[in-house]
Amino acid sequence: MSELGRALRQDARRAALIIAVPLLAVTGCLAGWPSLVPGVGYWDNSVVALLDATRVMAPLAAGLAAWAGVRERRLDFLHDLTARSPATAALLDLLLLAVAALTAYALVALALAAETLSRQDAGAPAPLGLLPGAAALVLHVVAGYLTGRVVPRAPTPLAVAAVALPWALLRPAGTGLWSLLPPAAYDRVDLFSTLRPAVLAAQTLWSLGLTAALVLGYTAWLDRRRALVAPLALALAASAAAAVGLAGARPVQPAPAALICRDWPLTVCVHPALRAALPAVTASATPLAARLTGTPAAFTRVEQGPVRRPAGVRAGVAVVHLDDDLSPGHGERAARQIIAGLVSHYPCPSARTAQYRALVDSWLLGTAAPALDDPATARRFGAWPEETRRAWLRGHYTSYERCALGARTFRHTPHDAA
């Protein structure tokens, strides 16, 4: 009978492992892949993609573990055939299920890392970023399995997955305890930011503390061992301390980066991960810089800056923001950001003055002139040669910046026109 019991248990464990590893790995890859930035390999954002994969894998792992727990609970009559502790079989099952879940997690991490390495990468791999997702996955396995053991009913696996799914997927990304508890919800990490190691460590500690508390509590319940009460209390205290650390914490922090530059015909500098943007940004910013020469907005250098740094021109440096995925038209959008930064503090008082500013903007950006309620002024400005327009802008830049242009402003050719 003892040999029969071991054979039945081995069959149950083998079935759970065969199903769990490939199912979790495929699900994790499908969930994490869309979170990668197209064309850019930024390691911090790859960690976010792995955490997004964990948010989908965890409820599935909990449901599979609960199913295994229900199956194993039905074989508890075999405990009478051995002198081992009644918790031994459960702990062994938990170990095997955790190893299976972590194997699937490792496969997903390797797939995301390979994709990151195949792209224009930036930053450096952060091993600490692997721990929160792994710890959260193990926590769901333990919670699901023990629920299946305690409530050995056919609907239990579905109920466990139904409870874990909204916890993992419906919490909004942001700051604060609600969004940072594992499996945490993160927004895409900006190229000039990085994940806070303290937050990742606290998330790992929270999951490990609860995992240890569940295992110790279940073992103490089965074996009636008072010696496990102190470790149980310590595990709960560690998890509570981690939760306090996560309350109000900011998940990301600024991370300065050494820009990569092109020095001709204009100095243009971007984040190393976006060096492919150099030609388009240079092509769009060079004519704009030439047309603004001699005005207070003249610039000789363009820098990609973080979102927290406003776009515009300051002390001869134009600051722009670029999309991480370098979607089509990123060069033109960078030039528009420069223009918008110049005039952002002076809204137009009327629709007519806004039309005159838009007329000048179209020339600065090299786009088609907009339709004006004053077609005569549009024709007059369109007939001027390039050097005349530049001289006119040098003489009327303040009116342009403050949106105070009028038909009279365009009436006469500038005195210093070529």
C-alpha positions in Angstrom: 0.0 0.0 0.0 2.9 2.3 0.7 4.3 1.8 -2.8 0.8 2.4 -4.2 0.5 5.7 -2.3 3.8 7.0 -3.6 2.8 6.1 -7.2 -0.5 7.9 -6.9 1.1 11.0 -5.5 3.8 11.0 -8.2 1.2 10.8 -10.9 -0.7 13.7 -9.4 2.4 15.9 -9.1 3.6 15.0 -12.6 0.3 16.0 -14.2 0.4 19.4 -12.4 4.0 20.1 -13.5 3.5 19.0 -17.1 0.5 21.4 -17.4 1.9 24.3 -15.4 5.3 25.0 -17.0 4.4 25.4 -20.7 1.1 27.1 -20.0 2.6 29.7 -17.6 5.5 30.3 -20.0 3.4 30.9 -23.0 0.9 33.1 -21.1 3.7 35.1 -19.6 5.4 35.8 -23.0 2.1 36.8 -24.5 1.4 39.2 -21.6 4.9 40.7 -21.3 5.8 41.2 -25.0 3.4 44.1 -25.7 4.9 46.1 -22.8 8.3 46.2 -24.5 9.0 49.5 -26.3 9.2 48.8 -30.1 12.7 49.3 -31.4 14.2 50.1 -28.1 15.8 47.8 -25.5 15.6 49.6 -22.1 16.4 47.3 -19.3 14.2 49.0 -16.7 11.2 48.8 -19.0 12.0 45.2 -19.7 11.6 44.6 -15.9 8.2 46.3 -16.1 7.3 44.0 -19.0 8.3 41.0 -16.8 6.1 42.4 -14.0 3.3 42.8 -16.4 3.8 39.2 -17.4 3.7 38.2 -13.7 0.3 39.9 -13.3 -1.2 37.5 -15.8 0.8 34.5 -14.8 0.1 34.8 -11.1 -3.7 34.2 -11.1 -3.2 31.3 -13.5 -0.5 29.8 -11.3 -2.8 30.2 -8.3 -5.6 28.4 -10.1 -3.4 25.5 -11.2 -1.9 25.2 -7.7 -5.4 25.1 -6.2 -6.3 22.3 -8.7 -3.2 20.4 -7.5 -4.1 21.0 -3.9 -7.6 19.6 -4.4 -6.2 16.5 -6.1 -3.6 16.0 -3.4 -6.2 16.5 -0.6 -8.1 13.5 -1.9 -5.0 11.3 -1.3 -4.7 12.2 2.4 -6.0 8.8 3.4 -2.5 7.6 2.5 -1.0 9.5 5.5 -2.0 6.6 7.7 0.4 4.4 5.8 3.5 6.4 6.9 5.0 7.8 10.0 5.9 11.1 8.4 4.4 14.4 9.5 1.1 15.2 7.8 2.6 18.4 6.5 5.5 16.6 4.6 3.5 15.8 1.5 2.0 19.3 1.3 5.4 20.9 1.7 6.9 18.7 -1.0 4.1 19.5 -3.4 4.6 23.2 -2.7 8.3 22.9 -3.5 7.6 21.2 -6.8 4.9 23.6 -7.8 7.1 26.6 -6.9 10.0 25.2 -8.9 7.6 24.7 -11.9 6.3 28.3 -11.6 9.8 29.7 -11.3 10.9 27.6 -14.3 8.2 29.2 -16.4 9.1 32.6 -15.0 12.7 32.1 -16.0 11.7 31.1 -19.5 9.7 34.3 -19.8 12.6 36.4 -18.4 15.0 34.9 -20.9 12.7 35.6 -23.8 12.2 39.2 -22.8 16.0 39.6 -22.2 16.8 38.1 -25.6 14.4 40.6 -27.2 16.0 43.5 -25.3 19.5 42.4 -26.3 18.5 42.3 -30.0 17.5 46.0 -29.9 19.4 49.2 -29.4 19.8 48.7 -25.6 20.4 51.3 -22.9 21.1 51.0 -19.2 22.3 47.8 -17.5 20.5 44.7 -16.4 19.2 44.9 -12.8 19.1 41.4 -11.2 17.0 42.9 -8.4 14.2 43.5 -10.9 13.8 39.7 -11.2 12.9 39.2 -7.6 9.5 40.9 -7.1 7.8 39.0 -9.9 9.3 35.7 -8.8 8.4 36.2 -5.2 4.8 37.3 -6.1 4.4 34.2 -8.3 5.5 31.9 -5.5 3.1 33.6 -3.2 0.2 32.9 -5.5 1.2 29.3 -5.9 1.4 28.8 -2.1 -1.9 30.6 -1.5 -3.7 28.7 -4.3 -2.4 25.3 -3.2 -3.2 25.8 0.4 -6.7 27.0 -0.5 -7.2 23.8 -2.5 -6.0 21.7 0.5 -8.3 23.5 3.0 -11.3 23.6 0.6 -11.0 20.5 -1.5 -14.0 21.2 -3.8 -14.2 21.1 -7.5 -15.1 24.8 -7.9 -12.1 25.9 -5.7 -9.5 26.3 -8.5 -11.9 28.6 -10.5 -12.8 30.5 -7.4 -9.1 31.1 -6.6 -8.3 32.3 -10.1 -11.4 34.5 -10.0 -10.3 36.2 -6.8 -6.6 36.6 -7.9 -7.4 37.9 -11.4 -8.9 41.3 -10.4 -6.2 41.8 -7.7 -3.5 41.4 -10.3 -5.0 43.1 -13.3 -7.6 45.7 -12.2 -5.4 47.9 -9.9 -4.3 51.1 -11.7 -0.6 51.9 -12.1 0.8 54.7 -10.0 2.2 55.3 -6.6 0.9 54.3 -3.2 0.4 51.0 -1.4 -2.6 49.9 -3.5 -0.8 49.8 -6.8 2.7 48.8 -5.5 1.7 45.6 -3.7 2.8 42.6 -5.7 2.1 41.8 -8.4 2.6 45.6 -8.9 1.2 47.7 -11.7 3.8 50.0 -13.3 3.6 52.5 -16.1 6.2 52.5 -18.8 9.5 53.7 -17.5 10.8 56.9 -19.1 14.3 56.7 -20.6 15.6 59.2 -18.1 14.2 57.3 -15.1 14.9 54.1 -13.3 13.1 51.8 -11.0 13.8 52.4 -7.3 15.7 49.5 -5.8 14.2 50.1 -2.4 10.7 49.6 -3.8 11.7 46.4 -5.6 13.3 45.1 -2.3 10.2 46.0 -0.3 7.9 44.2 -2.8 10.1 41.1 -2.6 10.1 41.2 1.2 6.3 41.6 1.3 5.7 38.5 -0.9 8.3 36.4 0.9 6.9 37.4 4.3 3.4 36.3 3.4 4.6 33.2 1.7 6.5 32.2 4.8 3.6 33.0 7.0 1.2 30.9 5.0 3.6 27.9 5.0 4.4 28.2 8.7 0.7 28.7 9.6 -0.4 25.7 7.7 2.4 23.5 9.2 1.6 24.7 12.7 -2.1 23.9 12.1 -1.3 20.4 11.0 1.5 19.5 13.4 0.2 21.5 16.4 3.8 22.9 17.0 4.0 26.0 19.2 7.6 26.5 18.1 6.4 27.7 14.8 4.4 30.6 16.3 7.5 32.9 16.7 8.7 32.4 13.1 5.2 33.0 11.9 4.9 36.3 13.8 8.3 37.3 12.5 7.2 36.6 8.9 4.1 38.7 9.4 6.1 41.5 10.9 8.5 41.6 7.9 5.6 41.7 5.5 3.9 44.5 7.5 7.2 46.5 7.5 7.5 46.1 3.8 3.9 47.3 3.3 4.7 50.4 5.4 7.7 51.1 3.2 5.6 50.8 0.1 2.9 53.2 1.3 3.4 56.5 -0.6 6.6 55.3 -2.2 7.5 56.5 -5.7 8.3 53.5 -7.9 10.8 55.4 -10.2 13.5 58.0 -9.8 15.4 60.2 -12.1 18.4 58.6 -13.9 20.8 60.9 -15.8 22.1 59.5 -19.0 25.2 60.4 -21.1 23.7 61.7 -24.4 25.0 60.7 -27.8 25.5 63.6 -30.2 25.9 64.5 -33.8 27.8 67.8 -34.3 27.1 68.9 -37.9 25.4 70.9 -39.2 23.8 71.4 -35.8 24.7 69.8 -32.5 21.9 67.3 -31.8 22.0 65.0 -28.7 19.7 62.2 -27.8 19.5 59.4 -25.3 21.7 56.5 -26.4 18.7 54.2 -26.8 17.3 56.6 -29.4 20.4 57.3 -31.5 18.3 56.3 -34.6 16.5 59.6 -34.1 19.5 61.7 -34.8 19.0 62.0 -38.6 15.3 63.0 -38.4 15.7 65.5 -35.5 18.7 67.1 -37.3 16.9 67.4 -40.5 13.9 69.1 -38.8 15.8 71.3 -36.4 18.5 72.7 -38.7 16.2 74.9 -40.9 14.4 76.0 -37.8 17.6 77.1 -36.1 18.6 79.0 -39.2 15.4 80.9 -39.3 15.6 81.8 -35.7 19.1 83.1 -35.9 19.4 86.6 -34.6 16.3 86.4 -32.4 16.1 85.7 -28.6 15.1 82.1 -29.5 18.3 81.4 -31.5 19.8 78.0 -30.7 22.8 76.0 -31.8 22.2 72.8 -29.8 19.2 70.4 -29.5 19.0 68.0 -26.6 16.5 65.3 -25.8 15.3 65.9 -22.2 13.2 64.0 -19.7 9.5 64.8 -19.6 10.0 66.7 -16.4 12.2 69.2 -18.3 10.0 71.6 -20.3 10.5 71.7 -24.1 11.7 75.0 -25.6 14.8 77.1 -26.0 16.9 78.3 -23.1 20.4 79.8 -23.3 20.8 78.7 -26.9 19.8 75.1 -26.2 16.6 73.6 -27.6 15.1 70.9 -25.4 12.8 68.3 -27.0 11.0 65.1 -26.0 11.0 62.0 -28.1 8.7 59.0 -28.2 10.4 55.9 -27.0 9.2 54.0 -30.0 10.3 56.6 -32.5 7.0 56.5 -34.3 6.9 58.1 -37.8 7.2 61.9 -37.7 9.2 62.2 -34.5 11.6 64.7 -36.1 8.7 67.0 -37.1 7.2 66.7 -33.7 10.5 67.7 -32.1 10.5 70.9 -34.1 6.9 71.6 -33.2 7.8 71.2 -29.5 10.5 73.8 -29.9 8.1 76.3 -31.4 5.4 75.5 -28.8 8.0 76.1 -26.0 8.7 79.5 -27.4 5.1 80.8 -27.3 3.6 78.7 -24.5 3.5 81.6 -22.0 1.6 83.9 -24.3 -1.8 82.6 -25.5 -3.4 84.4 -28.4 -6.1 87.0 -27.4 -8.2 86.3 -30.6 -8.6 83.9 -33.4 -7.2 86.5 -35.9 -3.9 86.9 -34.0 -3.7 83.1 -33.7 -4.0 82.9 -37.5 -1.1 85.3 -38.0 1.1 83.3 -35.5 0.1 80.1 -37.3 1.3 81.7 -40.6 4.7 82.3 -39.2 4.8 78.9 -37.6 4.2 77.2 -40.9 7.2 79.0 -42.4 9.4 78.2 -39.4 8.4 74.5 -39.7 8.5 74.3 -43.5 4.8 73.3 -43.7 2.0 74.5 -45.9 0.6 77.9 -44.9 -2.8 77.8 -43.2 -5.9 79.5 -44.5 -6.3 83.0 -43.2 -9.2 85.4 -43.0 -6.8 87.9 -44.4 -5.6 86.4 -47.7 -3.8 89.5 -48.8 -1.4 89.3 -45.8 -0.9 85.6 -46.5 0.0 86.3 -50.1 2.3 89.2 -49.1 4.2 87.1 -46.6 4.4 84.1 -49.0 5.9 86.3 -51.7 8.8 87.4 -49.6 12.1 85.6 -50.1 13.7 83.6 -47.3 16.2 86.3 -46.2 13.4 88.9 -46.1 11.3 86.7 -43.8 14.3 86.1 -41.5 15.0 89.8 -41.3 11.3 90.5 -40.6 11.2 88.0 -37.8 14.3 89.6 -36.2 12.5 92.9 -36.1 9.1 91.5 -35.0 10.0 88.5 -32.8 8.5 90.0 -29.6 5.2 90.5 -31.4 5.3 87.0 -32.7 6.2 85.5 -29.3 3.4 87.4 -27.5 0.9 86.7 -30.3 0.5 90.4 -31.0 0.9 90.2 -34.8 -1.6 92.1 -37.0 -2.1 92.9 -40.7 -0.1 96.1 -40.2 2.9 94.1 -39.0 3.2 92.4 -42.4 2.5 95.5 -44.4 6.0 96.8 -45.1 9.1 95.0 -46.2 11.8 95.2 -43.5 14.4 97.9 -43.9 17.3 95.4 -43.5 15.9 93.0 -46.1 18.4 91.6 -48.6 
